[in-house]
Amino acid sequence: MENENPDSSPTQTRNSLSALDADTTTLDYRRPFITITMLFFLWGFITVMNDVLIPYLKESFELTFFQAGLVQFAFFGAFFVVSLLYYIVSLATGDPINRIGYKTSVIIALLVCGAGCAMFYPAAEYQTYTYFLGALFLLATGVTLLQIAANPYAAILGKPETASSRLNLAQGVNSLGTTLAPIAGGLLLYKVFAQGGEVTIDSIKIPYLIYGGLFVLLAIIVWMSQLPKFTNEEKLESGLGALEYPHLRFGMIAIFMYVGGEVAIGSYLVNFMMAPEVLGLPEATASIYLAYYWGGAMIGRLCGAISLSDIASESKKCLYMAITAITVFLVVYCVTAIRLDDGALSFEFMKPAQIAPFLLLIGLNFIAFVLGRGKPALSLGVFSIILIALLAVAALGNGNIAFWAALGTGLFNSIMWSNIFTLAIKDLKQYTSQGSSLLVMMIVGGALVPLLMGYAADVLGIQHAFAVPIICYLYIAFYGFYGYKVKQAATA
């Protein structure tokens, strides 16, 4: 049985390693970090598949926007339920991950994800919407367990001062999954497995069996891998534990707002692009352009990993960020040009004038990083302000301006999870894992905010509903400028 324990801050964890010296420890962290980033990729991929699934299920079961929002409610509601149970168990009996180890925890979580994907087959067979929601809840249970273990683990695999940089890098790989998911999902559902040229309930069966197989394959890879063993001698004391720390409590609300805002935007972007007052795109085409939203998040997160790293030369940072942004943009640009008509592969590239607004947004993202000066909290505040402006334009503008303003929000959502997470668990010491479970619990924002936005869409129209997430980013701006500050625990 493994003896790793995330219940420690990065500094404590590194000090507890007795078998390895500093140099070899750094080398040994590379392979396990690659393994962990594979987890980030796959759960990013499967999470964003919901965005492709929502408009499809809405049409198949003739749902309102509010009812379609129950897809995200079932998925992200699991994060709240499972994380709350984890916190309660950790208070009563000690940290579960410490008892069974990281590897066993991750393998169990991956197998649960695989089982959730497999449940889509009987759900499609019986054509029952509630069965789909149950499958999503089980799938999300596995993803929740992965989040609780993988986020603090990625943070402690290296120097404490570059924890945000590592999480941004891992989240960048997560964004690769979220970028590919709409394209792969759109092609699989609307082209490869569509029957007679039409998407039916049966079109879901094989794609989700494939996804389930990927989770099982990754579980085997993790089982065969070796993960560093971390120990922590400190005992959890009686009381509220991590909740005693004000910056964690503020961070929990920030996570709620961030996930709620990001998921709500992603959930209704396809319908937003289909709206006549925007561009009136066909559903299959709109699902492809969703890749710019998640591709922008990938650009921002990878650039964030560079901006928040310990690279001494500012000129090198800027150069690496520019190369990264251009490279990822070209990948997204080429991938979104892929078309599959009647089994024939073709490409339909956007013209330079059409794509120019997105390039300008990438430039604005670069300026935002400069204004953030490599500081996680300041960057958080600056990015929030820009997001508020983009959402206002999306909700009140029209045509291409509204279209790109909405898609451009991905660029500025990019660094929020990583920065909020590392700021919130800072100096929690033995309560780090417990704090992680509380932060993951607040992913429930992804269940509630989309419902609110869906209700607004039913009442006000899908475009004006894009003003709803502005509330989320106003709070995150507060956290980035003030709420992140570490204060003594209430009982200290």
N, C-alpha and C positions, 0 to 999 in steps of 0.2 A: 504493500500500500504506500502511495506517495505521501510525502509530508510537506508539500508546498503550502504556503499560507499567504493570501493576499492581504491579511489583516495588519498591514504595516505600511508606513509611508515608504517611498522609494529609498530615502536615506537609511532608514532602519533596516529595510530588506537587504540592501547592499552590505551593510555592516554585519549582518547575520550570516553572510556566506563565508564559511570557514575553509571550504575545500579548494577554493579558487582564489588566485590573486587577481589584482585589478586588471592586468593586461589580458590574461586568459579568459577572465569573465567577459570582457568586452567581445572577444572573439566568439565565445560560446553563446552569446546572446543572438547572434545573427540568424542561425538556423531556426531556433524556436520562434523568433520574431516573424520569419517568413511563414512558418506554419500558422501562427496566429492571424497574419494578414489574409491568409486563405479563408479563414472563417469570416473575416470582415467582408470579403468579396461575395461569398455565397449568401450570407444573410442580407446583404444589400440587394443582390439580384432578386431573391425571393420576395423581399418586402415590396419592391417597386412593381412586381408583377401584379399587385393589387390595383395599381393605377390603370393597368391594361384590362384587368378583370371587371372593374366597376362599371364602365360604360357598357360592356358586353352583358353582364348580369342585369343591368338596368333595363336593357332592351329585351332580353330573353324572358325576364319575369315581370316586365311592365311595371317597374318600380318608380317611385318618386325619387328626387335627389336625396331626400332625407332617408328613405328606405335603403337606397344604394349606399349611403354613408354608413350603414350598419356593417358593411364589409370591414371598414377600418375600425369600427367600434368593437367588433368581435376580435379582430387581430390585435389591436393595441390595448384593448381591455385586458387581455391575457397578461400583458406586461405589468399592469397594476396588481392583479390578483396574485400572480406568481411571486412577484417581488415583495409584496406585503407579507405573504406566507414565509418567504425566505427571511425577512427581517424579524418576524415573530419567532421563528425557529432559532435564529441566531441569538436572540435575547434569552430564550429559554434553555437551549442546550449547547450553545456555542456555534461557531461558524461551520456550516456543512461542507464547504469546499476544503476547509482545513482537515476535516476528517477523511474525506475520500480522495482528495488530491485534484489538481487541475486536469490531468489527463482523463481520469475517470469521469469527472464532471462534464468535460467537453464531449467525450464519446457518448455519454447518456443523452446530452442535449442534442447532438447531431442525429442520433437514432430517433428521438422524439420528433424532430423536424421531418425526418424521412417518413415516419408513420403519418404525420399530418398531411404530407403531400400525397401519400397513398390513399388517404380517405377521400380525395377528390374523385377517384374512380367510382366508388359506390354512390357518391353524391350526384355525379353526372348520370349514373345508371338510373337512380330513382327520381332524378330531376326535382330535388327538394332544396329550396333556398336555405332553410334552417340547417340542413345537413352541410351545406357549403360553409355556413357560419361556424358550425362545430369543427369542421376540418381546419378552418383558419385559426380557431382558438387553440387547437392542439399544436398546429405548426408554430404559432406565436409563443406557445409555452416553451418549446425547444429553443427558439431564438432568444427568449428572455434569459434562459439559463446561460446561453452563450455570451450574452451581453454582460451579465453579472460577473462572469469569470474573465472574459477576454479584455474588457476595457482597463481595469486596474492592472492586469497582467502586462498588457502592452506598455502601460505607463511606467512600470517598475523595471522593465528590461533595458536599463541603461541609466544615464545620469539623471538625477531629479530635475535639474534645470532645463533639460530638453524633453521632458515628458510630454508637453503640448506638441512639440515637433513630431514625436513618434506617433502620437495619437492622430495628428493631422495626416501623417503618411499612411497609417492604417486606414483612416477614413477616406483617403484618396483612393486606395485600392477598393474600399467599400463603394465608392462612387463609380469605379469602373464597372462594378456589378450593376449599380443602379442605372448606368448609361446604356449598357448592353441589354438589360432586361426588357425595356419597351420595344426595342428593335427585334430581339429574339422572340419575345412573347407575341408581338404583332405578326411576325412572319409565321410562327407556328400556328397561332389561332386562326389568322385570316387567310393564310396561303397554304401551308403544308398540310394541316389537318382539317381544313375546311372541306365539307362534303358537298360536292356538286357546285363548288364556288361559293357556298354559303356557310357561315359560321353557325354551328349548332351546339347544344349542350355536350354532345359527344366529342366535340373538338378539344375539350379540356382534358379528357382522360389521359391520353398518351403524354402530352407535355408535362403534366404534373407527376406522372410515373417517372419520367426522365429526371425531373428535379429531385424526386425522392431518392433515386439511384445515386445522384451526385452527393447527397448528404451521407448516404451509407458509405460511398467510396471515400469521402473525406474522413469519416469516422475510422475507417481502416487505416488511412494514412496517419492520423493522429495516434492511433493505437501502436503503430510501428515506429513512431518518432520518440525522441527523448526530450523532456522539458526540464529546465533547471528546477531544483528543489529549494524553496524558500521557507525559512522558519521564523517564527516570532515568539519570543518567550513571554510577552506581556499578556496578562489576563484581561478579559472584558469585565468591567465593573458593573455593579447594579445601577439601574436608572435607565434613562432614555438613550444612552450610548451616543451615537453619532448625531442624534437630533439635538444634543446640547449645544452644538456649534452653530452660531447664527449664519455664518457664510455658507454652510451647507444647506440650511433651511432656505435661504434666499436662492441658492443654486438649484434646489429642487423645483422651485416655482419657475426658474429660468429654463430648466430642461423641459418642464411641462409646456411652457409657452413656445420654445423653439421647436420641439417635435410636433406640437399641435399646428403651428404655423406652416412648417415645411410639408407635413403630410397633407394638410388641407389644400395647400397650393397644388401639390403634385396630384392629389386625388381628382381635382376638377379642371386641371389644365387641358385635358383632351376636350372636355365639354366647352371650355372657354374658347379654344381655337376653332371649335365647330360653330360657335355663335355667329350669326350673320353680321352683327355689328363689329366683330373682330375680323376674321378672315373667311369664316364659313367653310372650313376644310372638311373633307370626308373623314370619317372616324379612323380608318386605317392609316391615312396620311398623317393625321394629327398625332396618333400614337407613336409614329416614327420621330416627329419633331420634339416629342417629349424628351428625347435624348439630349437636346440642348440644355434643358433644365438640369438634368443630372450630370451631363458632361461639364456644365459650368461649375457644378459643385465639385467635380473631380479636379478641374483646373484650380479652383480656389483652395482646395485642401492640399494638393501637392505643392502649390506655391506657399501655402501657409506652413507646411513642413519645412520649407527652405527658409522662409522669413523668420520663423521662431527657432531655428537651429542655432548651433554654436559656431557657425561659419564666421570668422572674424572680419573678413573683407566684405564691406557693403557692396562694392562693385561686383564681386563674384556672386553675391546673393541675387542682385538685380539681373545679372546675366543668366544665371541658372533658372530664375523665375520666368524670364522672357522665353528661354528655350523650352521650358516645360509647358508654358501656356500655349505657345505656337504649335508644339508637337501634339498636345492633346486636342487642340482645336482642329488640326488637320485630320486627326483620327476620327473625331466626331463628324466632321464635314464629309469625309469619305464614306463612313459607315451609314450615315443618314441618307446617302444617295442611292443605297442599294434598293433595288426593286426586284420582286419575284412575281412575274405574270405568266400564268399558264406553264409553270415549270421552267421558264426562261429567265436567266439572270441578266439584269440590265442596271444601268446607273443613270440617275437623274440629279445632276448637281445644281445647287442654287447658284444664281448669278452673283457676281461680286457686289452689285448694288443691293441685292436682297440680303446678303449676309453682313454687310457693313455695320448695321446697328449692333450686332453681337460683338464685332471686333471692337467697337467703341466702348461697349460695356466691359470687355476684358481690360481695356486701357484704364477705365474707371476703377476696376478691381485692383489693378496694379497701384494706382494712386492711393487707394484706401489702405493698402499694405504699408505704403510709405508713411502715411499719416499715423498708422498704428505703431510705427517705430519698433516693431518686433516684440511688443508687449501684449500678451494675451488679453488682458482686461481692456486696454485702450482700443485694440483692434475690434473687440466685441462691440464696444460702443459706437465706433465709426461705422462698422458694417450695418449695425441696426438702423442708424439714421438713413443710410442709403436705401435700405430695404423699405423703409416707410415711404420714401419718395417714389420708388419704383412701383409699389403697390397702389399708390394714389394715381399714378399715371395709368396703370393697367385697368383700374376700376373706372376711371373717368375719360380715358382717351379712346381712340378707335383705330381700326386697321392695323397696319404694321407697327405703329408706335406702341399700342397696347399689347400687341402680340409679343414683341421683343422685351418690353418692360416686364411682362409676366415671366417669360422664359429666363430673363436675366437675373431673376431673384435667386436662382440656383448658385450663381457665382458668389453671392453675399451670404447665403445660408451656410456656405461651405465650412467655415472654421468654427461655427458656433458650438456644435456638440463637443469637439475636442477642447476648446478653450473653457467652456462652462464646466465641463467634467473635471479637468485638471485643477481649475481654480476652486471648485467646490470640495474636492477631496484633499486639498492642501493642508498639511499638518494635522490630519485626523489620527495619525499614529495607528494604534491597534484597532481603531474603528474604520479603517480604510475600506475593507470589504463590505462592512455593514453600510457605510455611506454609499458605496457603489450600488448596493441593492436598492437603497432608497432613491437614488438618482434614476436607476433603471425603472423603478416603480412609476416615476413621473412621466414615463413614455406614454402613460395613459392619456396624455394630452393629444396624442395621435388618434385616440378614440373619440374624444369629446369635441375638439375644435372643428373637425370635418363635419360633425353633425350640425353644429351651429352654423357653419358656412353653408351646408346643404339646405338648412331651413331658410337662410337668407337668400339663397339662389332661388328657392321656390317662391319666395315672396317678392324679391326685388329684381330677380334675373341673375344669371350666372356671372355676368361681368361686374355688376355692382357688388356682388358678394365677395369680390377680391379685396374689398376694403376691410373685411372682418379681421384678417391676420395682422393688420396694423396694430391692433391692441397688444398682440403678442410681442411685437418688436419694440414697442414703447417700454414694456417692462424689461426686456433684455438690455435695452440701452441703459436703464437704471442700474441693472446688475453690473454692466461693464464699467460704468463710471463710479459706482459707489458700493453696491451690495456685495461685491466679491471680497472686500477687505476682511482679512482674518482677525477675529476677535476671540477672546477667551471664552471657553465653554461656560454655560450658565452656572454650572456647579463648581467651576474652578475657583 
